[in-house]
Every structure is written in C-alpha cells, then in structure tokens.
Amino acid sequence: MTDATPADSSATQIALGARTLPQTIAEIEDAIGRAAAGEPLDLTTEHDVVVKYVVPTAAVRGVKSSFRRDADLGWRITLRPKAAATKSE
C-alpha cells in the first residue's frame, strides 16, 4: 500500500540509515512494538529491503503501515496502531 499524504507532524521520526543490519532489525522491532502500543511513528530508510520487512511484520502485530518513496529522504514508512487508524477514517 502506498500513501500519498504528508507525514503526521505529531509522529515520532526515526531514521534507519547508517546502522548495521542487526541494529536496524532491533530498531524496527522496537518501533513496531511502540506503534502497537499506540505511538504513531514515521521511519525513513534508503533500503528497499527495510520496507519489505517492516510492512508484513507490522501487519502480523496489528499495526497499520503504509509507505512511499520521497525524492529527498528515500523510503518513508508510517506505522499507526490499527485502532487509531480506524477512529480517524
């Protein structure tokens, strides 16, 4: 799913660049847990594989995710708890 809406200014921003793969995976797992607990998050990365990992992992844990490619930031992935997403739709 792609998302053409601008980033939520109240969301916590996490840049996943300049980390080793184990550090990136740990950061992603933490972010998904935080989103499941109700915190809106926006992740940025230049790596396609991160998007391919985050989206299905978030879905399994009940977190709504969307992504888009930004010309200046690379990939932007939004993570929102499904309950919060339902209230706003």
N, CA, C and O atoms as a GROMACS GRO file, in nm:
protein
  356
    1MET      N    1   0.086  -0.117   0.000
    1MET     CA    2   0.000   0.000   0.000
    1MET      C    3   0.090   0.122   0.000
    1MET      O    4   0.187   0.128   0.075
    2THR      N    5   0.058   0.216  -0.080
    2THR     CA    6   0.133   0.342  -0.080
    2THR      C    7   0.047   0.450  -0.020
    2THR      O    8  -0.076   0.441  -0.020
    3ASP      N    9   0.112   0.552   0.030
    3ASP     CA   10   0.042   0.661   0.098
    3ASP      C   11   0.093   0.791   0.041
    3ASP      O   12   0.212   0.821   0.049
    4ALA      N   13   0.003   0.870  -0.015
    4ALA     CA   14   0.043   0.997  -0.075
    4ALA      C   15   0.024   1.115   0.019
    4ALA      O   16   0.050   1.229  -0.021
    5THR      N   17  -0.021   1.092   0.140
    5THR     CA   18  -0.044   1.201   0.233
    5THR      C   19   0.086   1.241   0.300
    5THR      O   20   0.176   1.159   0.313
    6PRO      N   21   0.097   1.368   0.343
    6PRO     CA   22   0.219   1.413   0.411
    6PRO      C   23   0.235   1.345   0.547
    6PRO      O   24   0.138   1.296   0.605
    7ALA      N   25   0.356   1.344   0.597
    7ALA     CA   26   0.384   1.282   0.726
    7ALA      C   27   0.310   1.355   0.837
    7ALA      O   28   0.293   1.477   0.832
    8ASP      N   29   0.266   1.282   0.936
    8ASP     CA   30   0.199   1.335   1.053
    8ASP      C   31   0.303   1.405   1.140
    8ASP      O   32   0.398   1.341   1.186
    9SER      N   33   0.286   1.534   1.162
    9SER     CA   34   0.386   1.610   1.239
    9SER      C   35   0.393   1.567   1.385
    9SER      O   36   0.492   1.596   1.452
   10SER      N   37   0.290   1.497   1.435
   10SER     CA   38   0.292   1.451   1.573
   10SER      C   39   0.359   1.315   1.587
   10SER      O   40   0.379   1.267   1.699
   11ALA      N   41   0.394   1.252   1.475
   11ALA     CA   42   0.457   1.120   1.478
   11ALA      C   43   0.605   1.132   1.512
   11ALA      O   44   0.672   1.228   1.473
   12THR      N   45   0.655   1.034   1.585
   12THR     CA   46   0.797   1.027   1.615
   12THR      C   47   0.871   0.987   1.488
   12THR      O   48   0.832   0.891   1.420
   13GLN      N   49   0.976   1.059   1.454
   13GLN     CA   50   1.056   1.034   1.334
   13GLN      C   51   1.176   0.946   1.370
   13GLN      O   52   1.248   0.977   1.465
   14ILE      N   53   1.198   0.839   1.294
   14ILE     CA   54   1.313   0.752   1.316
   14ILE      C   55   1.382   0.730   1.182
   14ILE      O   56   1.322   0.676   1.089
   15ALA      N   57   1.508   0.771   1.172
   15ALA     CA   58   1.588   0.749   1.051
   15ALA      C   59   1.669   0.621   1.071
   15ALA      O   60   1.742   0.607   1.169
   16LEU      N   61   1.656   0.528   0.978
   16LEU     CA   62   1.721   0.398   0.990
   16LEU      C   63   1.850   0.387   0.909
   16LEU      O   64   1.895   0.276   0.880
   17GLY      N   65   1.909   0.498   0.873
   17GLY     CA   66   2.034   0.495   0.797
   17GLY      C   67   2.155   0.475   0.887
   17GLY      O   68   2.147   0.493   1.008
   18ALA      N   69   2.267   0.438   0.826
   18ALA     CA   70   2.398   0.428   0.894
   18ALA      C   71   2.396   0.332   1.013
   18ALA      O   72   2.461   0.357   1.115
   19ARG      N   73   2.324   0.222   0.999
   19ARG     CA   74   2.323   0.119   1.103
   19ARG      C   75   2.356  -0.015   1.039
   19ARG      O   76   2.337  -0.033   0.919
   20THR      N   77   2.406  -0.108   1.119
   20THR     CA   78   2.425  -0.244   1.069
   20THR      C   79   2.289  -0.312   1.062
   20THR      O   80   2.192  -0.265   1.122
   21LEU      N   81   2.281  -0.421   0.988
   21LEU     CA   82   2.154  -0.492   0.975
   21LEU      C   83   2.098  -0.537   1.111
   21LEU      O   84   1.979  -0.518   1.134
   22PRO      N   85   2.178  -0.595   1.201
   22PRO     CA   86   2.122  -0.632   1.332
   22PRO      C   87   2.067  -0.511   1.410
   22PRO      O   88   1.964  -0.522   1.476
   23GLN      N   89   2.135  -0.397   1.401
   23GLN     CA   90   2.086  -0.277   1.468
   23GLN      C   91   1.956  -0.230   1.405
   23GLN      O   92   1.864  -0.188   1.475
   24THR      N   93   1.947  -0.236   1.272
   24THR     CA   94   1.826  -0.194   1.201
   24THR      C   95   1.709  -0.283   1.240
   24THR      O   96   1.599  -0.233   1.266
   25ILE      N   97   1.729  -0.414   1.243
   25ILE     CA   98   1.622  -0.508   1.280
   25ILE      C   99   1.575  -0.479   1.422
   25ILE      O  100   1.455  -0.477   1.448
   26ALA      N  101   1.667  -0.458   1.514
   26ALA     CA  102   1.630  -0.427   1.653
   26ALA      C  103   1.550  -0.298   1.660
   26ALA      O  104   1.451  -0.290   1.734
   27GLU      N  105   1.590  -0.197   1.585
   27GLU     CA  106   1.520  -0.068   1.583
   27GLU      C  107   1.379  -0.084   1.524
   27GLU      O  108   1.284  -0.024   1.574
   28ILE      N  109   1.367  -0.164   1.418
   28ILE     CA  110   1.236  -0.190   1.357
   28ILE      C  111   1.145  -0.263   1.455
   28ILE      O  112   1.028  -0.226   1.471
   29GLU      N  113   1.196  -0.365   1.520
   29GLU     CA  114   1.116  -0.441   1.617
   29GLU      C  115   1.066  -0.349   1.729
   29GLU      O  116   0.951  -0.358   1.770
   30ASP      N  117   1.154  -0.263   1.777
   30ASP     CA  118   1.116  -0.167   1.880
   30ASP      C  119   1.008  -0.071   1.830
   30ASP      O  120   0.911  -0.043   1.900
   31ALA      N  121   1.025  -0.021   1.709
   31ALA     CA  122   0.929   0.073   1.650
   31ALA      C  123   0.792   0.008   1.634
   31ALA      O  124   0.690   0.070   1.665
   32ILE      N  125   0.788  -0.114   1.586
   32ILE     CA  126   0.660  -0.183   1.569
   32ILE      C  127   0.593  -0.205   1.704
   32ILE      O  128   0.471  -0.189   1.716
   33GLY      N  129   0.669  -0.240   1.805
   33GLY     CA  130   0.614  -0.255   1.940
   33GLY      C  131   0.558  -0.125   1.994
   33GLY      O  132   0.452  -0.124   2.057
   34ARG      N  133   0.629  -0.016   1.970
   34ARG     CA  134   0.581   0.115   2.014
   34ARG      C  135   0.453   0.154   1.941
   34ARG      O  136   0.361   0.210   2.001
   35ALA      N  137   0.447   0.126   1.811
   35ALA     CA  138   0.326   0.158   1.733
   35ALA      C  139   0.208   0.072   1.780
   35ALA      O  140   0.096   0.122   1.789
   36ALA      N  141   0.233  -0.053   1.810
   36ALA     CA  142   0.127  -0.141   1.860
   36ALA      C  143   0.073  -0.090   1.993
   36ALA      O  144  -0.043  -0.111   2.026
   37ALA      N  145   0.159  -0.024   2.070
   37ALA     CA  146   0.119   0.032   2.200
   37ALA      C  147   0.050   0.168   2.186
   37ALA      O  148   0.004   0.224   2.285
   38GLY      N  149   0.042   0.221   2.061
   38GLY     CA  150  -0.033   0.344   2.040
   38GLY      C  151   0.046   0.464   1.993
   38GLY      O  152  -0.013   0.570   1.972
   39GLU      N  153   0.176   0.452   1.976
   39GLU     CA  154   0.258   0.566   1.935
   39GLU      C  155   0.269   0.573   1.782
   39GLU      O  156   0.312   0.476   1.720
   40PRO      N  157   0.231   0.685   1.720
   40PRO     CA  158   0.249   0.697   1.575
   40PRO      C  159   0.396   0.721   1.542
   40PRO      O  160   0.463   0.803   1.606
   41LEU      N  161   0.447   0.650   1.442
   41LEU     CA  162   0.588   0.659   1.405
   41LEU      C  163   0.603   0.675   1.254
   41LEU      O  164   0.523   0.621   1.177
   42ASP      N  165   0.705   0.747   1.213
   42ASP     CA  166   0.745   0.757   1.073
   42ASP      C  167   0.891   0.714   1.065
   42ASP      O  168   0.978   0.772   1.130
   43LEU      N  169   0.918   0.612   0.984
   43LEU     CA  170   1.053   0.561   0.965
   43LEU      C  171   1.102   0.607   0.828
   43LEU      O  172   1.024   0.613   0.733
   44THR      N  173   1.230   0.638   0.816
   44THR     CA  174   1.289   0.668   0.687
   44THR      C  175   1.409   0.578   0.665
   44THR      O  176   1.484   0.548   0.758
   45THR      N  177   1.427   0.535   0.540
   45THR     CA  178   1.539   0.450   0.503
   45THR      C  179   1.565   0.463   0.355
   45THR      O  180   1.476   0.501   0.278
   46GLU      N  181   1.685   0.434   0.314
   46GLU     CA  182   1.716   0.432   0.172
   46GLU      C  183   1.714   0.289   0.116
   46GLU      O  184   1.740   0.269  -0.003
   47HIS      N  185   1.684   0.191   0.199
   47HIS     CA  186   1.691   0.050   0.160
   47HIS      C  187   1.553  -0.012   0.136
   47HIS      O  188   1.468  -0.011   0.225
   48ASP      N  189   1.533  -0.065   0.016
   48ASP     CA  190   1.407  -0.130  -0.018
   48ASP      C  191   1.377  -0.249   0.073
   48ASP      O  192   1.261  -0.273   0.107
   49VAL      N  193   1.480  -0.321   0.112
   49VAL     CA  194   1.460  -0.441   0.193
   49VAL      C  195   1.396  -0.409   0.328
   49VAL      O  196   1.324  -0.492   0.384
   50VAL      N  197   1.420  -0.290   0.380
   50VAL     CA  198   1.359  -0.250   0.506
   50VAL      C  199   1.207  -0.241   0.489
   50VAL      O  200   1.132  -0.287   0.576
   51VAL      N  201   1.162  -0.183   0.379
   51VAL     CA  202   1.018  -0.174   0.352
   51VAL      C  203   0.959  -0.314   0.343
   51VAL      O  204   0.852  -0.341   0.398
   52LYS      N  205   1.029  -0.402   0.273
   52LYS     CA  206   0.980  -0.540   0.255
   52LYS      C  207   0.973  -0.616   0.386
   52LYS      O  208   0.895  -0.711   0.397
   53TYR      N  209   1.051  -0.578   0.484
   53TYR     CA  210   1.047  -0.642   0.616
   53TYR      C  211   0.942  -0.577   0.706
   53TYR      O  212   0.866  -0.648   0.773
   54VAL      N  213   0.937  -0.446   0.710
   54VAL     CA  214   0.851  -0.374   0.804
   54VAL      C  215   0.703  -0.400   0.777
   54VAL      O  216   0.628  -0.430   0.870
   55VAL      N  217   0.660  -0.388   0.653
   55VAL     CA  218   0.516  -0.392   0.621
   55VAL      C  219   0.451  -0.524   0.666
   55VAL      O  220   0.352  -0.518   0.739
   56PRO      N  221   0.501  -0.641   0.628
   56PRO     CA  222   0.435  -0.764   0.675
   56PRO      C  223   0.453  -0.789   0.824
   56PRO      O  224   0.364  -0.843   0.890
   57THR      N  225   0.568  -0.751   0.879
   57THR     CA  226   0.592  -0.771   1.022
   57THR      C  227   0.495  -0.686   1.104
   57THR      O  228   0.442  -0.733   1.204
   58ALA      N  229   0.473  -0.563   1.062
   58ALA     CA  230   0.378  -0.475   1.131
   58ALA      C  231   0.236  -0.532   1.122
   58ALA      O  232   0.162  -0.530   1.220
   59ALA      N  233   0.198  -0.582   1.006
   59ALA     CA  234   0.063  -0.635   0.986
   59ALA      C  235   0.034  -0.752   1.080
   59ALA      O  236  -0.074  -0.761   1.137
   60VAL      N  237   0.130  -0.839   1.095
   60VAL     CA  238   0.114  -0.954   1.184
   60VAL      C  239   0.093  -0.910   1.328
   60VAL      O  240   0.026  -0.979   1.406
   61ARG      N  241   0.149  -0.797   1.364
   61ARG     CA  242   0.140  -0.747   1.502
   61ARG      C  243   0.028  -0.646   1.523
   61ARG      O  244   0.021  -0.582   1.628
   62GLY      N  245  -0.060  -0.632   1.424
   62GLY     CA  246  -0.175  -0.544   1.439
   62GLY      C  247  -0.145  -0.396   1.422
   62GLY      O  248  -0.214  -0.312   1.478
   63VAL      N  249  -0.042  -0.365   1.344
   63VAL     CA  250  -0.004  -0.226   1.321
   63VAL      C  251  -0.030  -0.193   1.174
   63VAL      O  252   0.012  -0.267   1.085
   64LYS      N  253  -0.097  -0.083   1.150
   64LYS     CA  254  -0.122  -0.037   1.012
   64LYS      C  255   0.006   0.030   0.961
   64LYS      O  256   0.066   0.111   1.031
   65SER      N  257   0.045  -0.005   0.840
   65SER     CA  258   0.164   0.058   0.782
   65SER      C  259   0.133   0.103   0.640
   65SER      O  260   0.047   0.047   0.572
   66SER      N  261   0.202   0.204   0.599
   66SER     CA  262   0.197   0.250   0.460
   66SER      C  263   0.335   0.303   0.426
   66SER      O  264   0.415   0.333   0.515
   67PHE      N  265   0.362   0.314   0.298
   67PHE     CA  266   0.495   0.360   0.258
   67PHE      C  267   0.487   0.439   0.129
   67PHE      O  268   0.393   0.427   0.051
   68ARG      N  269   0.590   0.519   0.108
   68ARG     CA  270   0.604   0.594  -0.016
   68ARG      C  271   0.751   0.630  -0.035
   68ARG      O  272   0.829   0.629   0.060
   69ARG      N  273   0.785   0.660  -0.155
   69ARG     CA  274   0.922   0.699  -0.188
   69ARG      C  275   0.927   0.851  -0.196
   69ARG      O  276   0.857   0.912  -0.277
   70ASP      N  277   1.010   0.913  -0.112
   70ASP     CA  278   1.034   1.057  -0.116
   70ASP      C  279   1.164   1.083  -0.191
   70ASP      O  280   1.263   1.012  -0.171
   71ALA      N  281   1.164   1.182  -0.277
   71ALA     CA  282   1.283   1.212  -0.357
   71ALA      C  283   1.404   1.244  -0.269
   71ALA      O  284   1.516   1.205  -0.302
   72ASP      N  285   1.382   1.315  -0.159
   72ASP     CA  286   1.495   1.358  -0.077
   72ASP      C  287   1.528   1.265   0.040
   72ASP      O  288   1.642   1.263   0.085
   73LEU      N  289   1.432   1.188   0.090
   73LEU     CA  290   1.454   1.106   0.208
   73LEU      C  291   1.460   0.956   0.180
   73LEU      O  292   1.489   0.879   0.271
   74GLY      N  293   1.435   0.913   0.060
   74GLY     CA  294   1.426   0.770   0.032
   74GLY      C  295   1.288   0.720   0.069
   74GLY      O  296   1.189   0.788   0.041
   75TRP      N  297   1.279   0.605   0.130
   75TRP     CA  298   1.150   0.547   0.169
   75TRP      C  299   1.103   0.604   0.301
   75TRP      O  300   1.181   0.617   0.396
   76ARG      N  301   0.974   0.639   0.309
   76ARG     CA  302   0.910   0.680   0.433
   76ARG      C  303   0.802   0.577   0.464
   76ARG      O  304   0.713   0.551   0.382
   77ILE      N  305   0.811   0.519   0.581
   77ILE     CA  306   0.716   0.417   0.625
   77ILE      C  307   0.642   0.472   0.747
   77ILE      O  308   0.704   0.512   0.845
   78THR      N  309   0.510   0.475   0.739
   78THR     CA  310   0.431   0.519   0.855
   78THR      C  311   0.379   0.397   0.928
   78THR      O  312   0.335   0.300   0.866
   79LEU      N  313   0.384   0.403   1.059
   79LEU     CA  314   0.331   0.297   1.144
   79LEU      C  315   0.228   0.359   1.238
   79LEU      O  316   0.257   0.455   1.309
   80ARG      N  317   0.108   0.304   1.237
   80ARG     CA  318   0.000   0.352   1.322
   80ARG      C  319  -0.074   0.234   1.382
   80ARG      O  320  -0.092   0.133   1.315
   81PRO      N  321  -0.117   0.245   1.507
   81PRO     CA  322  -0.198   0.136   1.562
   81PRO      C  323  -0.328   0.126   1.484
   81PRO      O  324  -0.385   0.229   1.446
   82LYS      N  325  -0.376   0.006   1.459
   82LYS     CA  326  -0.499  -0.011   1.379
   82LYS      C  327  -0.619   0.056   1.445
   82LYS      O  328  -0.704   0.110   1.374
   83ALA      N  329  -0.629   0.053   1.576
   83ALA     CA  330  -0.742   0.116   1.645
   83ALA      C  331  -0.744   0.266   1.618
   83ALA      O  332  -0.850   0.322   1.592
   84ALA      N  333  -0.628   0.332   1.623
   84ALA     CA  334  -0.620   0.476   1.598
   84ALA      C  335  -0.653   0.505   1.452
   84ALA      O  336  -0.719   0.605   1.423
   85ALA      N  337  -0.609   0.421   1.361
   85ALA     CA  338  -0.639   0.442   1.219
   85ALA      C  339  -0.788   0.430   1.193
   85ALA      O  340  -0.842   0.505   1.112
   86THR      N  341  -0.855   0.338   1.259
   86THR     CA  342  -0.998   0.318   1.241
   86THR      C  343  -1.078   0.438   1.289
   86THR      O  344  -1.177   0.475   1.227
   87LYS      N  345  -1.037   0.499   1.400
   87LYS     CA  346  -1.108   0.614   1.454
   87LYS      C  347  -1.104   0.733   1.360
   87LYS      O  348  -1.201   0.808   1.351
   88SER      N  349  -0.993   0.753   1.290
   88SER     CA  350  -0.977   0.870   1.204
   88SER      C  351  -1.036   0.850   1.065
   88SER      O  352  -1.052   0.948   0.992
   89GLU      N  353  -1.068   0.727   1.027
   89GLU     CA  354  -1.121   0.702   0.892
   89GLU      C  355  -1.271   0.714   0.888
   89GLU      O  356  -1.332   0.696   0.783
   0.00000   0.00000   0.00000
